Amino acid sequence: MLKLKKLFEDVLGQTKPIKLSDIPNAQTAKSVWQAGRIDNDKKDDVADTKASTSVKVGSLSPMQKEVIPDKALAFALGYLRDGTPDLDDMEAIISNDMYIMDGHHRWAARTLIDPAASVNVAAVD
């Protein structure tokens, strides 16, 4: 708990947590992501991306340590039942070194069904 209080003090200047709605816009992830637009410098804050690329689901590695098994299983069963969610076009975001940044449960579900399947993802360099 002391480390968490120290983090709040270092980042927010106080030891009590604040509501997300009370965080000033300058500190939000969206403002950081759009910083290049704010200062009108199109050269900074840019990452190369491939909006859609195909990879083998088994070649991906998870970035987070845990997935909720019930959620992954529900995605797998839904896909097998009626194709919802579409696990062939996972809409996951991966890094250039094949780590999943977003889409862990969809990845886990598709891996349960067929780890050799090719899936469409967005890749960020």
C-alpha positions as CSV (number, residue, x, y, z in Angstrom):
1,M,0.0,0.0,0.0
2,L,2.9,2.4,0.7
3,K,4.2,1.9,-2.8
4,L,0.8,2.7,-4.2
5,K,0.6,5.9,-2.1
6,K,4.1,6.9,-3.3
7,L,3.0,6.3,-6.9
8,F,0.0,8.6,-6.4
9,E,2.2,11.2,-4.8
10,D,4.8,11.1,-7.6
11,V,2.4,11.0,-10.5
12,L,-0.6,13.0,-9.2
13,G,1.0,15.1,-6.5
14,Q,-1.3,13.6,-3.8
15,T,-1.6,10.3,-1.9
16,K,-5.3,9.7,-2.4
17,P,-6.6,8.1,-5.6
18,I,-8.7,10.4,-7.8
19,K,-11.6,9.5,-10.1
20,L,-10.7,9.1,-13.8
21,S,-13.2,11.9,-14.7
22,D,-11.1,14.2,-12.5
23,I,-7.8,13.7,-14.3
24,P,-6.9,16.8,-16.3
25,N,-6.9,16.3,-20.0
26,A,-3.1,16.9,-20.2
27,Q,-2.6,13.6,-18.3
28,T,-4.9,11.3,-20.2
29,A,-3.7,8.7,-22.6
30,K,-5.7,10.2,-25.4
31,S,-3.9,13.5,-25.1
32,V,-0.5,11.8,-25.1
33,W,-1.5,9.7,-28.2
34,Q,-2.7,12.9,-30.0
35,A,0.2,15.1,-28.9
36,G,1.5,15.3,-32.5
37,R,-1.8,16.7,-33.7
38,I,-1.8,19.2,-30.9
39,D,1.6,20.7,-31.7
40,N,1.0,20.3,-35.4
41,D,4.3,18.5,-35.9
42,K,3.4,15.5,-38.0
43,K,6.9,14.0,-37.6
44,D,6.7,13.2,-33.9
45,D,4.4,10.7,-32.1
46,V,4.2,8.5,-35.1
47,A,4.4,4.7,-35.2
48,D,4.4,2.6,-38.4
49,T,1.4,0.3,-38.5
50,K,0.0,-2.4,-40.7
51,A,-3.8,-2.0,-40.3
52,S,-4.3,-5.6,-41.3
53,T,-1.8,-8.4,-41.6
54,S,-2.1,-12.1,-41.4
55,V,-0.2,-14.2,-38.8
56,K,-0.4,-17.7,-37.3
57,V,-2.2,-17.5,-34.0
58,G,0.3,-19.9,-32.5
59,S,3.2,-17.6,-33.3
60,L,1.8,-14.8,-31.1
61,S,2.9,-14.4,-27.4
62,P,0.8,-12.9,-24.7
63,M,1.9,-9.7,-23.0
64,Q,-0.3,-10.0,-20.0
65,K,0.1,-12.8,-17.5
66,E,-3.5,-13.9,-17.2
67,V,-6.7,-14.4,-19.2
68,I,-10.1,-15.2,-17.8
69,P,-10.7,-18.8,-18.9
70,D,-14.5,-18.4,-18.9
71,K,-14.3,-15.4,-21.3
72,A,-11.9,-17.2,-23.7
73,L,-14.1,-20.3,-23.7
74,A,-17.2,-18.2,-24.3
75,F,-15.5,-16.5,-27.3
76,A,-14.5,-20.0,-28.6
77,L,-18.0,-21.4,-28.3
78,G,-19.6,-18.4,-29.8
79,Y,-17.3,-18.6,-32.8
80,L,-18.0,-22.3,-33.3
81,R,-21.8,-21.7,-32.9
82,D,-22.3,-18.8,-35.2
83,G,-19.0,-17.0,-36.0
84,T,-19.4,-14.4,-33.3
85,P,-16.9,-13.0,-32.4
86,D,-15.0,-13.3,-35.7
87,L,-11.8,-14.9,-34.5
88,D,-10.3,-15.1,-38.0
89,D,-10.3,-11.3,-38.1
90,M,-9.3,-10.9,-34.4
91,E,-9.0,-7.1,-34.4
92,A,-6.1,-7.7,-32.0
93,I,-3.1,-5.3,-31.9
94,I,0.3,-6.9,-31.9
95,S,3.9,-5.5,-31.6
96,N,6.5,-6.1,-34.3
97,D,8.0,-8.8,-32.2
98,M,4.7,-10.7,-32.1
99,Y,3.5,-9.9,-28.7
100,I,-0.3,-9.3,-28.2
101,M,-0.9,-5.7,-26.9
102,D,-4.7,-6.0,-27.1
103,G,-6.9,-9.0,-27.8
104,H,-5.7,-11.7,-25.3
105,H,-9.0,-13.3,-24.9
106,R,-9.7,-13.5,-28.6
107,W,-6.2,-15.0,-29.1
108,A,-6.8,-17.5,-26.3
109,A,-10.1,-18.5,-27.9
110,R,-8.7,-18.9,-31.4
111,T,-5.7,-20.9,-30.0
112,L,-8.1,-23.3,-28.2
113,I,-9.8,-24.0,-31.6
114,D,-6.8,-24.2,-33.9
115,P,-3.3,-23.0,-32.9
116,A,-2.2,-23.3,-36.5
117,A,-4.9,-21.0,-37.9
118,S,-4.0,-17.7,-39.6
119,V,-5.7,-14.6,-38.2
120,N,-5.9,-11.0,-39.2
121,V,-4.4,-8.5,-36.8
122,A,-3.1,-4.9,-36.7
123,A,0.6,-4.7,-36.2
124,V,2.4,-1.7,-34.6
125,D,6.1,-1.2,-35.2
